[in-house]
Amino acid sequence: MHTHVLANAFRSRLKGFTLIELMVSVSVISILAVIAVPNYSKFIVKMRVDNEISRLQRLLLTARNHAISVQYPVTLCPLNEQNQCTSQWQGEIGVFIDSNDNKIYEPASNEVLIAMKDFAFAGDLLQYGLKRNRIKFAPTGRTTGWGSNGTLKYCPKNHNDHSRAIVISTSGRFYSSRDINGDGKDQTRNGSNIICR
């Protein structure tokens, strides 16, 4: 009889949580969520920006290497629906051989499209100087033509602290921004903060 009473008492304790235990558990989970969600959101934005910068670096490297290997100038620019170079860098970006140097990709003229990068994340900004609409690499690997050297800035929507940039020099080499002064924000090599306008 004594064991029967103990077994019943043990079974009744295994039925579930008390109301107080449940309320404490929900409170703890709520506090952890309030702390974790903003950090998770920032982590996702940082990953998105890092991924976009990496894709742009690969595109620049493809354009430069192709110019050197085929010994012919290669153009990198955002293309509109008519395949014209524009200054809307957050759109589709193409790398192609612009035979007649008119800043238009013309497949009918046997111009070769080497690579494409799709649109940046909706709402994010990608800027390259004011009204600059192409980067052109010479067969030497150097940039050539007006506006080919400068700073590509990537600014995620509502998260300016996570903005990053790629600086393209006249030598054709390019450098990623980094946090020089330890403030948690990237700067260019000359120490200036990255701001999209």
C-alpha positions in Angstrom: 0.0 0.0 0.0 2.8 2.3 0.9 4.4 1.9 -2.6 1.0 2.5 -4.3 0.7 5.9 -2.6 4.3 6.8 -3.6 3.7 5.8 -7.2 0.5 7.9 -7.4 2.4 10.9 -5.8 5.2 10.5 -8.3 2.8 10.3 -11.3 1.0 13.4 -10.2 4.3 15.3 -10.1 5.1 14.3 -13.7 1.9 15.7 -15.2 3.4 19.1 -16.1 4.5 22.5 -15.0 2.7 24.6 -12.4 1.4 27.9 -13.5 4.2 29.7 -11.6 6.9 27.6 -13.3 5.3 28.3 -16.7 5.1 32.1 -16.1 8.8 32.1 -15.0 9.8 30.2 -18.1 7.9 32.5 -20.4 9.5 35.5 -18.7 13.0 34.2 -19.1 12.4 33.3 -22.8 11.0 36.8 -23.4 14.0 38.6 -21.8 16.4 36.4 -23.8 14.5 37.2 -27.0 14.6 41.0 -26.4 18.4 40.8 -26.0 19.0 38.4 -28.8 16.8 39.6 -31.7 18.5 43.0 -32.2 21.9 41.4 -32.2 20.7 38.7 -34.6 19.3 41.5 -36.9 22.7 43.3 -36.9 24.5 40.0 -37.6 22.2 39.4 -40.7 22.9 42.9 -42.0 26.6 42.5 -41.5 26.6 39.2 -43.4 24.6 40.7 -46.2 27.0 43.6 -46.6 30.1 41.4 -46.4 28.6 39.1 -49.1 27.8 42.0 -51.4 31.4 43.4 -51.0 32.8 40.0 -51.7 30.7 39.7 -54.9 31.8 43.2 -56.1 35.5 42.3 -55.4 35.1 39.1 -57.5 33.5 41.1 -60.3 36.3 43.7 -60.3 38.9 40.9 -60.3 37.2 39.2 -63.2 37.1 42.5 -65.2 40.8 43.3 -64.5 42.1 39.8 -65.1 40.1 39.5 -68.4 41.6 42.8 -69.7 45.1 41.5 -68.9 44.5 38.1 -70.4 42.9 39.1 -73.7 44.9 42.3 -73.9 41.8 44.4 -74.6 40.0 47.0 -72.5 37.2 45.7 -70.3 34.2 47.8 -69.0 32.4 47.2 -65.8 29.1 49.2 -65.3 25.5 49.1 -64.2 23.3 48.3 -67.3 19.8 49.5 -67.9 17.2 47.7 -70.0 18.8 49.1 -73.2 22.2 47.7 -72.1 23.5 51.3 -71.6 25.9 52.1 -68.7 24.1 54.2 -66.0 25.1 55.6 -62.6 22.5 53.4 -60.9 25.0 51.0 -59.3 22.5 49.1 -57.1 21.1 47.7 -60.4 22.5 44.9 -62.5 26.2 45.3 -63.2 27.8 43.8 -66.3 31.4 43.2 -67.3 31.9 43.3 -71.1 34.2 44.2 -73.9 33.0 47.5 -75.2 34.6 47.4 -78.7 33.5 50.9 -79.8 33.8 52.4 -76.3 30.3 53.9 -76.4 29.3 52.5 -72.9 26.6 50.2 -74.4 26.8 46.5 -74.4 25.9 45.5 -78.0 25.8 41.7 -78.6 24.8 42.4 -82.2 28.2 44.0 -82.7 29.9 40.9 -81.3 30.7 42.5 -77.9 31.3 39.8 -75.3 29.5 39.8 -72.0 32.0 38.3 -69.5 30.0 38.4 -66.2 26.9 39.8 -64.5 26.0 40.7 -60.9 22.3 41.0 -60.1 20.6 43.7 -58.1 21.7 44.7 -54.6 19.3 44.0 -51.7 16.1 46.1 -52.1 16.6 49.5 -50.3 20.4 49.3 -50.0 22.5 51.8 -51.8 25.6 51.2 -53.9 27.3 54.3 -55.1 30.4 55.1 -57.2 31.2 58.8 -57.1 28.8 61.4 -58.5 27.4 60.4 -61.9 30.2 57.9 -62.6 28.9 55.3 -64.8 31.7 52.8 -65.5 35.0 51.4 -64.4 37.3 50.6 -67.3 40.4 48.4 -67.1 43.2 48.7 -69.7 45.2 45.7 -71.0 47.9 46.6 -68.5 45.4 46.0 -65.6 45.3 49.8 -64.8 42.1 51.8 -64.8 41.7 54.1 -67.7 39.3 56.9 -68.7 37.5 59.5 -66.6 35.9 58.2 -63.4 37.5 54.7 -63.5 39.2 55.1 -60.1 37.2 56.0 -57.0 35.3 54.5 -54.1 32.4 52.0 -54.4 30.2 52.5 -51.3 27.7 50.0 -50.1 25.2 51.3 -47.5 22.5 49.0 -46.1 19.1 50.5 -45.6 18.6 51.8 -42.0 22.0 50.4 -40.9 24.6 53.1 -41.8 27.0 51.8 -39.2 27.5 48.7 -41.3 28.4 50.6 -44.5 31.5 49.3 -46.3 33.5 50.3 -49.4 36.0 49.2 -52.0 38.6 51.8 -53.1 39.7 51.3 -56.7 43.1 52.9 -57.5 44.6 54.0 -60.9 46.9 51.0 -60.7 43.8 48.8 -61.0 44.2 47.4 -57.6 41.3 47.7 -55.1 41.1 47.7 -51.3 38.3 47.0 -48.9 37.4 49.4 -46.2 38.1 48.4 -42.5 37.6 49.8 -39.0 40.8 51.8 -38.7 40.0 53.8 -35.5 38.2 51.0 -33.5 34.8 52.7 -33.5 33.0 49.7 -34.9 32.5 51.4 -38.4 34.6 50.9 -41.5 36.7 53.7 -42.9 38.5 54.1 -46.2 42.3 54.0 -46.3 42.5 57.8 -45.7 40.4 57.5 -42.6 37.1 58.9 -43.9 33.8 57.4 -42.9 31.6 55.7 -45.5 28.5 57.8 -46.3 26.1 57.3 -49.2 24.2 60.3 -50.4 
